[in-house]
Amino acid sequence: MLTASSQGELEHRRVKRFYQRVHKGKFTRGIAKQQQRERVIAKMKELAPQASRKGTQKRRDDAQGWGDSISSPDDETLRDIRPQQHHHISADV
């Protein structure tokens, strides 16, 4: 069980974490915005069904090129190169 002083200390640490990301002249407004964003994201995660989270991750992976690739019949074959070469261009035209 948290006492009032330990809960206050945890909140103080949380605010200090936000401080490094805000404009130092307007830190109260910046910290408030960061806290609001954190609440919105937490609420979105809470309301999102588990199945759609998995689908979102898959779409994100595909967009970054980490998903399954599609091969075409026109795939070019490239010869082996040395590790020092930075470019690998096919000779097929």
C-alpha positions in Angstrom: 0.0 0.0 0.0 1.3 3.4 -0.9 1.5 6.2 1.6 0.8 9.8 0.7 4.5 10.7 0.7 5.5 7.7 -1.5 2.7 8.4 -4.0 3.8 12.1 -4.1 7.4 11.0 -4.7 6.3 8.7 -7.6 4.4 11.6 -9.2 7.4 13.9 -8.8 9.6 11.4 -10.6 7.0 11.2 -13.4 7.0 15.0 -13.8 10.8 15.1 -13.9 10.7 12.6 -16.7 8.5 15.0 -18.8 10.6 18.1 -18.0 13.5 17.0 -20.2 11.2 17.0 -23.3 9.5 20.4 -22.9 10.4 24.1 -23.5 12.1 25.3 -20.4 10.4 28.7 -20.4 6.9 27.1 -20.6 7.5 23.9 -18.7 4.1 23.8 -16.9 2.2 23.9 -20.2 4.6 21.4 -21.8 4.3 18.9 -18.9 0.5 19.2 -18.9 0.5 18.4 -22.6 2.8 15.4 -22.1 0.5 14.1 -19.3 -2.6 14.6 -21.5 -0.9 12.7 -24.4 0.0 9.8 -22.0 -3.6 9.6 -20.8 -5.0 9.6 -24.3 -2.6 6.8 -25.4 -3.3 4.7 -22.4 -7.1 5.1 -23.0 -6.6 4.1 -26.7 -4.7 1.0 -25.7 -7.4 0.1 -23.2 -10.2 0.5 -25.6 -8.5 -1.2 -28.6 -9.5 -4.9 -28.8 -6.7 -7.4 -28.6 -7.2 -8.7 -32.2 -6.8 -5.3 -33.8 -3.5 -4.8 -32.0 -2.1 -7.8 -33.7 -3.4 -6.6 -37.1 -1.9 -3.2 -36.5 1.5 -4.6 -35.8 1.4 -6.8 -38.9 0.5 -3.8 -41.1 3.3 -1.7 -39.5 5.8 -4.5 -40.1 4.7 -4.8 -43.8 5.0 -1.0 -44.3 8.6 -1.1 -43.0 9.5 -4.0 -45.3 9.7 -6.6 -42.5 6.7 -8.7 -43.6 6.5 -11.3 -46.3 7.9 -10.3 -49.6 6.2 -10.8 -53.0 8.3 -12.4 -55.7 7.7 -11.8 -59.3 8.6 -13.9 -62.3 10.9 -11.0 -63.4 13.3 -11.4 -60.4 16.8 -10.5 -61.4 19.6 -12.8 -60.4 22.7 -11.1 -59.0 26.1 -12.5 -58.9 28.0 -12.7 -55.6 30.0 -9.6 -54.7 32.7 -8.7 -52.2 31.7 -7.2 -48.9 33.6 -4.0 -49.8 31.3 -3.2 -52.7 28.5 -0.9 -51.8 26.3 -1.3 -54.9 25.0 -4.4 -56.6 23.5 -3.8 -60.0 22.3 -6.5 -62.4 23.8 -6.8 -65.8 20.5 -8.1 -67.3 18.6 -5.7 -69.6 
